[in-house]
Structure formats: C-alpha cells, structure tokens
C-alpha cells in the first residue's frame, strides 16, 4: 500500500488553514469579551438609544448604593421639561402629589434621587440631583418622620417605571422615571383610576412638561 504523498503546497495550505482557524476563534472570543464589557459599561452609565429629534427619552442606570435611584434622560432642543418627585401617593389619588420639581436642560442629563439623613440638621430628606454638561443642580425636601421610618426599614418593594431599555415619548408627554412602591402595611395599588386604598409610601419621579402647575388638581381646588 502506498502512503499518501503530502506536497509542500498541500502542507502550506493546511498550515494556513490552521492559522486562520486559530485567528478566527481568538478574534471571536475577544469580540464577545468586548461586547460583554461594552454592555456592562452601558449598564453602569445608562446608554440612551437613538430616538427622534423631537422625542424625550430615558433609561434606568444601575445603582449599587441603598436608597439611591438613577436615570439618564434626553430632552429635545427647545422643549421645557422638569423632573418632579414625591415620596407618597395619596389615598384614591390618580398620581402622586409632587413635593417639588426641578427644571432640566436640553440634551442629556443624569437624574439621581436619593433618600438620606442630612448631617447638617439630622433630618431625613429626599433630594433630586440633575447632572448635565453645563453643571449640577439639586433640590431637596425634608421627610416627615413616618415616611423616613419606612425608608429606614425593610419592606417589600414593587419597582416599575423606566427599566434598562430606553423609553421614548413624543414631546409634550411624560415619562415616569421611578415608581418604587413600599408595602409597609396593607396598601395595594388598585387597577383603573381609583388609586391606592391608602397612602402609599415610595419613590416617585417623573419627567414632565414644564408648562402647567405641579399638581393641577390641587391648584384648581385652591382657586
């Protein structure tokens, strides 16, 4: 029986095939590793996907600190928007009664809502920080003791609002950035427009047009 003859040309082709295979596998592994690293970085900083020029957009940003919530937002040029926040959704109300609001500039901003004890006066507060290329602004509201007690404890929390995927809306609409409902008692949010059966403590923040009273129903009732 004659042995198969391997020519120099055949040997070179075999070696080239092996080298190309090893190179391809190595590049594939490096590409997958780079994609995973990119996904991790986007998760950390909050990556806003492209949207129409006249749309608002928001995405949740991962936070490793307790009682800290973050979202990256985008506001189109020429649009007036604010971030309103609250820590309680009143009984039978269709939406939280907003404590206060802060104007947000055009372009991208990082929104941070935090509950903390202020060392200056030892009071628990909810604060909203807006970080933008042009600077940083913040606003805060002191929390009643009954609300601070809930945040200091351990309770079941139902988290809705914006997630890790970019949410966009047409200009003039709103986006609920954070909706963290703390079930410290028997409160349950009912379906429809009835609102919660009792006051529901939580973290609520909304990107909304800055063209009307903060709480229209309250404003109308005071006229």
C-alpha positions, 0 to 999 in steps of 0.5 A, spaced: 500 500 500 502 506 498 502 512 503 499 518 501 504 523 498 503 530 502 506 536 497 509 542 500 503 546 497 498 541 500 502 542 507 502 550 506 495 550 505 493 546 511 498 550 515 494 556 513 488 553 514 490 552 521 492 559 522 486 562 520 482 557 524 486 559 530 485 567 528 478 566 527 476 563 534 481 568 538 478 574 534 471 571 536 472 570 543 475 577 544 469 580 540 464 577 545 469 579 551 468 586 548 461 586 547 460 583 554 464 589 557 461 594 552 454 592 555 456 592 562 459 599 561 452 601 558 449 598 564 453 602 569 452 609 565 445 608 562 446 608 554 440 612 551 438 609 544 437 613 538 430 616 538 427 622 534 429 629 534 423 631 537 422 625 542 424 625 550 427 619 552 430 615 558 433 609 561 434 606 568 442 606 570 444 601 575 445 603 582 449 599 587 448 604 593 441 603 598 436 608 597 439 611 591 435 611 584 438 613 577 436 615 570 439 618 564 434 622 560 434 626 553 430 632 552 429 635 545 432 642 543 427 647 545 422 643 549 421 645 557 421 639 561 422 638 569 423 632 573 418 632 579 418 627 585 414 625 591 415 620 596 407 618 597 401 617 593 395 619 596 389 615 598 384 614 591 389 619 588 390 618 580 398 620 581 402 622 586 402 629 589 409 632 587 413 635 593 417 639 588 420 639 581 426 641 578 427 644 571 432 640 566 436 642 560 436 640 553 440 634 551 442 629 556 442 629 563 443 624 569 437 624 574 439 621 581 434 621 587 436 619 593 433 618 600 438 620 606 439 623 613 442 630 612 448 631 617 447 638 617 440 638 621 439 630 622 433 630 618 431 625 613 430 628 606 429 626 599 433 630 594 433 630 586 440 631 583 440 633 575 447 632 572 448 635 565 454 638 561 453 645 563 453 643 571 449 640 577 443 642 580 439 639 586 433 640 590 431 637 596 425 636 601 425 634 608 421 627 610 416 627 615 418 622 620 413 616 618 415 616 611 423 616 613 421 610 618 419 606 612 425 608 608 429 606 614 426 599 614 425 593 610 419 592 606 417 589 600 418 593 594 414 593 587 419 597 582 416 599 575 417 605 571 423 606 566 427 599 566 434 598 562 431 599 555 430 606 553 423 609 553 421 614 548 415 619 548 413 624 543 414 631 546 409 634 550 408 627 554 411 624 560 415 619 562 415 616 569 422 615 571 421 611 578 415 608 581 418 604 587 412 602 591 413 600 599 408 595 602 409 597 609 402 595 611 396 593 607 396 598 601 395 595 594 395 599 588 388 598 585 387 597 577 383 603 573 383 610 576 381 609 583 388 609 586 391 606 592 386 604 598 391 608 602 397 612 602 402 609 599 409 610 601 415 610 595 419 613 590 416 617 585 419 621 579 417 623 573 419 627 567 414 632 565 412 638 561 414 644 564 408 648 562 402 647 567 402 647 575 405 641 579 399 638 581 393 641 577 388 638 581 390 641 587 391 648 584 384 648 581 381 646 588 385 652 591 382 657 586 
